[in-house]
Amino acid sequence: VLQFFGTAECHFISGTGKVRFVHRHFYNRLQYAMFDSDVGHYVGFTPFGERNARAWNSDPEGMEYKRTAVDWYCRNNYEVSTP
């Protein structure tokens, strides 16, 4: 069975003062690409991931959407995700 899987994670350091958004992409339990808001672009970890990262990084609208996820995804859901 072949499986694609993705996770979107928010890492809160000192409340909402310092927030990090990480979006990971997996294929058959192997991480092949990742977006990290601290880095600001996708990074590929396999040849397949490097090709995808280049394509995703060359899309200015998609990159702006990912870079602003710290605000619209993480900070917006802070109250829901913390005890």
Backbone atoms as SQL, in Angstrom:
CREATE TABLE atoms (id INTEGER PRIMARY KEY, chain TEXT, resi INTEGER, resn TEXT, atom TEXT, x REAL, y REAL, z REAL);
INSERT INTO atoms VALUES
  (1, 'A', 1, 'VAL', 'N', 0.850, -1.175, 0.000),
  (2, 'A', 1, 'VAL', 'CA', 0.000, 0.000, 0.000),
  (3, 'A', 1, 'VAL', 'C', 0.892, 1.234, 0.000),
  (4, 'A', 2, 'LEU', 'N', 0.696, 2.113, -0.961),
  (5, 'A', 2, 'LEU', 'CA', 1.433, 3.370, -1.029),
  (6, 'A', 2, 'LEU', 'C', 0.613, 4.453, -0.350),
  (7, 'A', 3, 'GLN', 'N', 1.280, 5.313, 0.391),
  (8, 'A', 3, 'GLN', 'CA', 0.550, 6.263, 1.210),
  (9, 'A', 3, 'GLN', 'C', 1.208, 7.637, 1.195),
  (10, 'A', 4, 'PHE', 'N', 0.425, 8.681, 0.865),
  (11, 'A', 4, 'PHE', 'CA', 0.834, 10.071, 1.030),
  (12, 'A', 4, 'PHE', 'C', 0.267, 10.556, 2.355),
  (13, 'A', 5, 'PHE', 'N', 1.036, 11.391, 3.051),
  (14, 'A', 5, 'PHE', 'CA', 0.603, 11.871, 4.347),
  (15, 'A', 5, 'PHE', 'C', 1.229, 13.238, 4.572),
  (16, 'A', 6, 'GLY', 'N', 0.501, 14.138, 5.194),
  (17, 'A', 6, 'GLY', 'CA', 1.035, 15.452, 5.502),
  (18, 'A', 6, 'GLY', 'C', 0.611, 15.901, 6.881),
  (19, 'A', 7, 'THR', 'N', 1.454, 16.701, 7.504),
  (20, 'A', 7, 'THR', 'CA', 1.114, 17.262, 8.810),
  (21, 'A', 7, 'THR', 'C', 1.346, 18.765, 8.783),
  (22, 'A', 8, 'ALA', 'N', 0.526, 19.473, 9.502),
  (23, 'A', 8, 'ALA', 'CA', 0.707, 20.911, 9.716),
  (24, 'A', 8, 'ALA', 'C', 0.847, 21.098, 11.211),
  (25, 'A', 9, 'GLU', 'N', 1.968, 21.681, 11.621),
  (26, 'A', 9, 'GLU', 'CA', 2.270, 21.814, 13.048),
  (27, 'A', 9, 'GLU', 'C', 2.521, 23.272, 13.402),
  (28, 'A', 10, 'CYS', 'N', 2.077, 23.647, 14.589),
  (29, 'A', 10, 'CYS', 'CA', 2.368, 24.967, 15.140),
  (30, 'A', 10, 'CYS', 'C', 3.187, 24.779, 16.407),
  (31, 'A', 11, 'HIS', 'N', 4.297, 25.458, 16.493),
  (32, 'A', 11, 'HIS', 'CA', 5.155, 25.403, 17.678),
  (33, 'A', 11, 'HIS', 'C', 5.114, 26.783, 18.331),
  (34, 'A', 12, 'PHE', 'N', 4.565, 26.838, 19.541),
  (35, 'A', 12, 'PHE', 'CA', 4.427, 28.098, 20.263),
  (36, 'A', 12, 'PHE', 'C', 5.548, 28.220, 21.287),
  (37, 'A', 13, 'ILE', 'N', 6.332, 29.265, 21.152),
  (38, 'A', 13, 'ILE', 'CA', 7.393, 29.566, 22.111),
  (39, 'A', 13, 'ILE', 'C', 7.004, 30.888, 22.766),
  (40, 'A', 14, 'SER', 'N', 6.844, 30.892, 24.054),
  (41, 'A', 14, 'SER', 'CA', 6.393, 32.058, 24.822),
  (42, 'A', 14, 'SER', 'C', 5.051, 32.579, 24.319),
  (43, 'A', 15, 'GLY', 'N', 4.045, 31.722, 24.408),
  (44, 'A', 15, 'GLY', 'CA', 2.700, 32.113, 23.974),
  (45, 'A', 15, 'GLY', 'C', 2.650, 32.318, 22.476),
  (46, 'A', 16, 'THR', 'N', 2.054, 33.429, 22.065),
  (47, 'A', 16, 'THR', 'CA', 1.985, 33.714, 20.636),
  (48, 'A', 16, 'THR', 'C', 3.060, 34.701, 20.203),
  (49, 'A', 17, 'GLY', 'N', 4.009, 34.982, 21.091),
  (50, 'A', 17, 'GLY', 'CA', 5.090, 35.908, 20.744),
  (51, 'A', 17, 'GLY', 'C', 5.991, 35.357, 19.654),
  (52, 'A', 18, 'LYS', 'N', 6.411, 34.131, 19.807),
  (53, 'A', 18, 'LYS', 'CA', 7.266, 33.469, 18.809),
  (54, 'A', 18, 'LYS', 'C', 6.547, 32.195, 18.388),
  (55, 'A', 19, 'VAL', 'N', 6.145, 32.139, 17.128),
  (56, 'A', 19, 'VAL', 'CA', 5.388, 31.001, 16.615),
  (57, 'A', 19, 'VAL', 'C', 6.093, 30.482, 15.371),
  (58, 'A', 20, 'ARG', 'N', 6.144, 29.163, 15.256),
  (59, 'A', 20, 'ARG', 'CA', 6.769, 28.509, 14.105),
  (60, 'A', 20, 'ARG', 'C', 5.751, 27.572, 13.470),
  (61, 'A', 21, 'PHE', 'N', 5.568, 27.683, 12.154),
  (62, 'A', 21, 'PHE', 'CA', 4.666, 26.816, 11.399),
  (63, 'A', 21, 'PHE', 'C', 5.510, 25.852, 10.572),
  (64, 'A', 22, 'VAL', 'N', 5.197, 24.558, 10.662),
  (65, 'A', 22, 'VAL', 'CA', 5.925, 23.527, 9.929),
  (66, 'A', 22, 'VAL', 'C', 4.907, 22.642, 9.206),
  (67, 'A', 23, 'HIS', 'N', 5.090, 22.482, 7.902),
  (68, 'A', 23, 'HIS', 'CA', 4.224, 21.618, 7.092),
  (69, 'A', 23, 'HIS', 'C', 5.109, 20.534, 6.485),
  (70, 'A', 24, 'ARG', 'N', 4.878, 19.286, 6.885),
  (71, 'A', 24, 'ARG', 'CA', 5.711, 18.162, 6.448),
  (72, 'A', 24, 'ARG', 'C', 4.934, 17.280, 5.473),
  (73, 'A', 25, 'HIS', 'N', 5.655, 16.751, 4.476),
  (74, 'A', 25, 'HIS', 'CA', 5.067, 15.855, 3.477),
  (75, 'A', 25, 'HIS', 'C', 5.793, 14.509, 3.541),
  (76, 'A', 26, 'PHE', 'N', 5.000, 13.425, 3.581),
  (77, 'A', 26, 'PHE', 'CA', 5.552, 12.073, 3.686),
  (78, 'A', 26, 'PHE', 'C', 5.030, 11.204, 2.552),
  (79, 'A', 27, 'TYR', 'N', 5.838, 10.254, 2.166),
  (80, 'A', 27, 'TYR', 'CA', 5.425, 9.198, 1.243),
  (81, 'A', 27, 'TYR', 'C', 5.996, 7.897, 1.772),
  (82, 'A', 28, 'ASN', 'N', 5.118, 6.933, 2.074),
  (83, 'A', 28, 'ASN', 'CA', 5.531, 5.649, 2.668),
  (84, 'A', 28, 'ASN', 'C', 6.418, 5.841, 3.903),
  (85, 'A', 29, 'ARG', 'N', 5.975, 6.681, 4.803),
  (86, 'A', 29, 'ARG', 'CA', 6.644, 6.966, 6.082),
  (87, 'A', 29, 'ARG', 'C', 7.989, 7.671, 5.950),
  (88, 'A', 30, 'LEU', 'N', 8.343, 8.145, 4.758),
  (89, 'A', 30, 'LEU', 'CA', 9.596, 8.872, 4.539),
  (90, 'A', 30, 'LEU', 'C', 9.268, 10.331, 4.261),
  (91, 'A', 31, 'GLN', 'N', 9.822, 11.231, 5.062),
  (92, 'A', 31, 'GLN', 'CA', 9.590, 12.651, 4.836),
  (93, 'A', 31, 'GLN', 'C', 10.364, 13.066, 3.599),
  (94, 'A', 32, 'TYR', 'N', 9.651, 13.615, 2.610),
  (95, 'A', 32, 'TYR', 'CA', 10.331, 14.005, 1.380),
  (96, 'A', 32, 'TYR', 'C', 10.425, 15.511, 1.198),
  (97, 'A', 33, 'ALA', 'N', 9.598, 16.292, 1.888),
  (98, 'A', 33, 'ALA', 'CA', 9.673, 17.751, 1.775),
  (99, 'A', 33, 'ALA', 'C', 9.076, 18.378, 3.026),
  (100, 'A', 34, 'MET', 'N', 9.490, 19.634, 3.285),
  (101, 'A', 34, 'MET', 'CA', 9.009, 20.327, 4.473),
  (102, 'A', 34, 'MET', 'C', 9.052, 21.831, 4.238),
  (103, 'A', 35, 'PHE', 'N', 8.015, 22.513, 4.706),
  (104, 'A', 35, 'PHE', 'CA', 8.023, 23.974, 4.764),
  (105, 'A', 35, 'PHE', 'C', 8.185, 24.368, 6.216),
  (106, 'A', 36, 'ASP', 'N', 9.097, 25.280, 6.487),
  (107, 'A', 36, 'ASP', 'CA', 9.333, 25.785, 7.832),
  (108, 'A', 36, 'ASP', 'C', 9.246, 27.303, 7.764),
  (109, 'A', 37, 'SER', 'N', 8.363, 27.912, 8.560),
  (110, 'A', 37, 'SER', 'CA', 8.198, 29.366, 8.508),
  (111, 'A', 37, 'SER', 'C', 9.460, 30.096, 8.947),
  (112, 'A', 38, 'ASP', 'N', 10.299, 29.484, 9.772),
  (113, 'A', 38, 'ASP', 'CA', 11.561, 30.120, 10.152),
  (114, 'A', 38, 'ASP', 'C', 12.524, 30.179, 8.974),
  (115, 'A', 39, 'VAL', 'N', 12.481, 29.185, 8.100),
  (116, 'A', 39, 'VAL', 'CA', 13.328, 29.162, 6.901),
  (117, 'A', 39, 'VAL', 'C', 12.677, 29.993, 5.797),
  (118, 'A', 40, 'GLY', 'N', 11.349, 29.886, 5.644),
  (119, 'A', 40, 'GLY', 'CA', 10.619, 30.696, 4.685),
  (120, 'A', 40, 'GLY', 'C', 10.423, 30.072, 3.318),
  (121, 'A', 41, 'HIS', 'N', 10.816, 28.816, 3.162),
  (122, 'A', 41, 'HIS', 'CA', 10.605, 28.122, 1.894),
  (123, 'A', 41, 'HIS', 'C', 10.617, 26.612, 2.129),
  (124, 'A', 42, 'TYR', 'N', 10.227, 25.885, 1.063),
  (125, 'A', 42, 'TYR', 'CA', 10.235, 24.419, 1.132),
  (126, 'A', 42, 'TYR', 'C', 11.655, 23.892, 0.982),
  (127, 'A', 43, 'VAL', 'N', 11.917, 22.781, 1.651),
  (128, 'A', 43, 'VAL', 'CA', 13.192, 22.072, 1.549),
  (129, 'A', 43, 'VAL', 'C', 12.864, 20.629, 1.184),
  (130, 'A', 44, 'GLY', 'N', 13.566, 20.084, 0.197),
  (131, 'A', 44, 'GLY', 'CA', 13.365, 18.698, -0.207),
  (132, 'A', 44, 'GLY', 'C', 14.427, 17.800, 0.405),
  (133, 'A', 45, 'PHE', 'N', 14.037, 16.591, 0.780),
  (134, 'A', 45, 'PHE', 'CA', 14.961, 15.649, 1.411),
  (135, 'A', 45, 'PHE', 'C', 15.252, 14.431, 0.547),
  (136, 'A', 46, 'THR', 'N', 14.523, 14.276, -0.548),
  (137, 'A', 46, 'THR', 'CA', 14.737, 13.191, -1.502),
  (138, 'A', 46, 'THR', 'C', 14.725, 13.824, -2.890),
  (139, 'A', 47, 'PRO', 'N', 15.149, 13.111, -3.934),
  (140, 'A', 47, 'PRO', 'CA', 15.050, 13.685, -5.283),
  (141, 'A', 47, 'PRO', 'C', 13.612, 14.111, -5.633),
  (142, 'A', 48, 'PHE', 'N', 12.631, 13.279, -5.272),
  (143, 'A', 48, 'PHE', 'CA', 11.230, 13.625, -5.488),
  (144, 'A', 48, 'PHE', 'C', 10.864, 14.891, -4.706),
  (145, 'A', 49, 'GLY', 'N', 11.308, 14.982, -3.461),
  (146, 'A', 49, 'GLY', 'CA', 11.029, 16.139, -2.624),
  (147, 'A', 49, 'GLY', 'C', 11.703, 17.398, -3.126),
  (148, 'A', 50, 'GLU', 'N', 12.918, 17.270, -3.653),
  (149, 'A', 50, 'GLU', 'CA', 13.627, 18.435, -4.190),
  (150, 'A', 50, 'GLU', 'C', 12.911, 18.997, -5.411),
  (151, 'A', 51, 'ARG', 'N', 12.398, 18.114, -6.278),
  (152, 'A', 51, 'ARG', 'CA', 11.638, 18.575, -7.452),
  (153, 'A', 51, 'ARG', 'C', 10.365, 19.293, -7.018),
  (154, 'A', 52, 'ASN', 'N', 9.656, 18.705, -6.047),
  (155, 'A', 52, 'ASN', 'CA', 8.439, 19.348, -5.549),
  (156, 'A', 52, 'ASN', 'C', 8.749, 20.671, -4.864),
  (157, 'A', 53, 'ALA', 'N', 9.796, 20.714, -4.058),
  (158, 'A', 53, 'ALA', 'CA', 10.167, 21.948, -3.355),
  (159, 'A', 53, 'ALA', 'C', 10.480, 23.059, -4.351),
  (160, 'A', 54, 'ARG', 'N', 11.211, 22.743, -5.424),
  (161, 'A', 54, 'ARG', 'CA', 11.508, 23.766, -6.443),
  (162, 'A', 54, 'ARG', 'C', 10.216, 24.293, -7.068),
  (163, 'A', 55, 'ALA', 'N', 9.298, 23.390, -7.385),
  (164, 'A', 55, 'ALA', 'CA', 8.033, 23.812, -7.990),
  (165, 'A', 55, 'ALA', 'C', 7.212, 24.660, -7.023),
  (166, 'A', 56, 'TRP', 'N', 7.097, 24.205, -5.777),
  (167, 'A', 56, 'TRP', 'CA', 6.313, 24.962, -4.792),
  (168, 'A', 56, 'TRP', 'C', 6.950, 26.311, -4.482),
  (169, 'A', 57, 'ASN', 'N', 8.273, 26.361, -4.384),
  (170, 'A', 57, 'ASN', 'CA', 8.958, 27.619, -4.086),
  (171, 'A', 57, 'ASN', 'C', 8.853, 28.622, -5.230),
  (172, 'A', 58, 'SER', 'N', 8.614, 28.162, -6.438),
  (173, 'A', 58, 'SER', 'CA', 8.529, 29.076, -7.583),
  (174, 'A', 58, 'SER', 'C', 7.126, 29.669, -7.749),
  (175, 'A', 59, 'ASP', 'N', 6.189, 29.291, -6.893),
  (176, 'A', 59, 'ASP', 'CA', 4.820, 29.821, -6.933),
  (177, 'A', 59, 'ASP', 'C', 4.690, 30.947, -5.904),
  (178, 'A', 60, 'PRO', 'N', 4.744, 32.219, -6.335),
  (179, 'A', 60, 'PRO', 'CA', 4.722, 33.321, -5.360),
  (180, 'A', 60, 'PRO', 'C', 3.442, 33.385, -4.531),
  (181, 'A', 61, 'GLU', 'N', 2.304, 33.085, -5.137),
  (182, 'A', 61, 'GLU', 'CA', 1.040, 33.139, -4.391),
  (183, 'A', 61, 'GLU', 'C', 0.973, 32.028, -3.341),
  (184, 'A', 62, 'GLY', 'N', 1.398, 30.835, -3.707),
  (185, 'A', 62, 'GLY', 'CA', 1.414, 29.723, -2.762),
  (186, 'A', 62, 'GLY', 'C', 2.394, 29.955, -1.623),
  (187, 'A', 63, 'MET', 'N', 3.532, 30.558, -1.929),
  (188, 'A', 63, 'MET', 'CA', 4.525, 30.835, -0.884),
  (189, 'A', 63, 'MET', 'C', 4.020, 31.903, 0.078),
  (190, 'A', 64, 'GLU', 'N', 3.334, 32.905, -0.423),
  (191, 'A', 64, 'GLU', 'CA', 2.768, 33.927, 0.461),
  (192, 'A', 64, 'GLU', 'C', 1.728, 33.306, 1.391),
  (193, 'A', 65, 'TYR', 'N', 0.947, 32.382, 0.866),
  (194, 'A', 65, 'TYR', 'CA', -0.057, 31.661, 1.659),
  (195, 'A', 65, 'TYR', 'C', 0.619, 30.879, 2.783),
  (196, 'A', 66, 'LYS', 'N', 1.706, 30.180, 2.493),
  (197, 'A', 66, 'LYS', 'CA', 2.419, 29.399, 3.510),
  (198, 'A', 66, 'LYS', 'C', 3.105, 30.314, 4.523),
  (199, 'A', 67, 'ARG', 'N', 3.704, 31.397, 4.047),
  (200, 'A', 67, 'ARG', 'CA', 4.431, 32.293, 4.961),
  (201, 'A', 67, 'ARG', 'C', 3.494, 32.989, 5.948),
  (202, 'A', 68, 'THR', 'N', 2.255, 33.208, 5.549),
  (203, 'A', 68, 'THR', 'CA', 1.304, 33.868, 6.449),
  (204, 'A', 68, 'THR', 'C', 0.532, 32.872, 7.315),
  (205, 'A', 69, 'ALA', 'N', 0.803, 31.568, 7.177),
  (206, 'A', 69, 'ALA', 'CA', 0.095, 30.555, 7.962),
  (207, 'A', 69, 'ALA', 'C', 0.324, 30.718, 9.460),
  (208, 'A', 70, 'VAL', 'N', 1.433, 31.325, 9.843),
  (209, 'A', 70, 'VAL', 'CA', 1.680, 31.574, 11.268),
  (210, 'A', 70, 'VAL', 'C', 0.531, 32.387, 11.850),
  (211, 'A', 71, 'ASP', 'N', 0.033, 33.359, 11.090),
  (212, 'A', 71, 'ASP', 'CA', -1.055, 34.204, 11.593),
  (213, 'A', 71, 'ASP', 'C', -2.425, 33.561, 11.418),
  (214, 'A', 72, 'TRP', 'N', -2.774, 33.140, 10.198),
  (215, 'A', 72, 'TRP', 'CA', -4.138, 32.679, 9.953),
  (216, 'A', 72, 'TRP', 'C', -4.386, 31.257, 10.443),
  (217, 'A', 73, 'TYR', 'N', -3.344, 30.449, 10.603),
  (218, 'A', 73, 'TYR', 'CA', -3.534, 29.070, 11.063),
  (219, 'A', 73, 'TYR', 'C', -3.136, 28.911, 12.528),
  (220, 'A', 74, 'CYS', 'N', -1.938, 29.304, 12.867),
  (221, 'A', 74, 'CYS', 'CA', -1.429, 29.057, 14.226),
  (222, 'A', 74, 'CYS', 'C', -2.004, 30.026, 15.253),
  (223, 'A', 75, 'ARG', 'N', -1.747, 31.320, 15.071),
  (224, 'A', 75, 'ARG', 'CA', -2.211, 32.272, 16.082),
  (225, 'A', 75, 'ARG', 'C', -3.726, 32.278, 16.187),
  (226, 'A', 76, 'ASN', 'N', -4.404, 32.081, 15.069),
  (227, 'A', 76, 'ASN', 'CA', -5.864, 32.061, 15.067),
  (228, 'A', 76, 'ASN', 'C', -6.410, 30.887, 15.879),
  (229, 'A', 77, 'ASN', 'N', -5.682, 29.783, 15.942),
  (230, 'A', 77, 'ASN', 'CA', -6.131, 28.586, 16.666),
  (231, 'A', 77, 'ASN', 'C', -5.390, 28.359, 17.979),
  (232, 'A', 78, 'TYR', 'N', -4.700, 29.352, 18.480),
  (233, 'A', 78, 'TYR', 'CA', -3.919, 29.199, 19.714),
  (234, 'A', 78, 'TYR', 'C', -4.783, 28.752, 20.885),
  (235, 'A', 79, 'GLU', 'N', -5.914, 29.376, 21.073),
  (236, 'A', 79, 'GLU', 'CA', -6.797, 29.047, 22.209),
  (237, 'A', 79, 'GLU', 'C', -7.318, 27.611, 22.108),
  (238, 'A', 80, 'VAL', 'N', -7.533, 27.119, 20.896),
  (239, 'A', 80, 'VAL', 'CA', -8.050, 25.770, 20.686),
  (240, 'A', 80, 'VAL', 'C', -6.977, 24.726, 20.960),
  (241, 'A', 81, 'SER', 'N', -5.736, 25.032, 20.614),
  (242, 'A', 81, 'SER', 'CA', -4.670, 24.023, 20.681),
  (243, 'A', 81, 'SER', 'C', -3.920, 23.996, 22.007),
  (244, 'A', 82, 'THR', 'N', -4.195, 24.927, 22.911),
  (245, 'A', 82, 'THR', 'CA', -3.521, 24.921, 24.208),
  (246, 'A', 82, 'THR', 'C', -4.534, 24.590, 25.308),
  (247, 'A', 83, 'PRO', 'N', -4.063, 23.896, 26.344),
  (248, 'A', 83, 'PRO', 'CA', -4.985, 23.533, 27.430),
  (249, 'A', 83, 'PRO', 'C', -5.422, 24.738, 28.262);
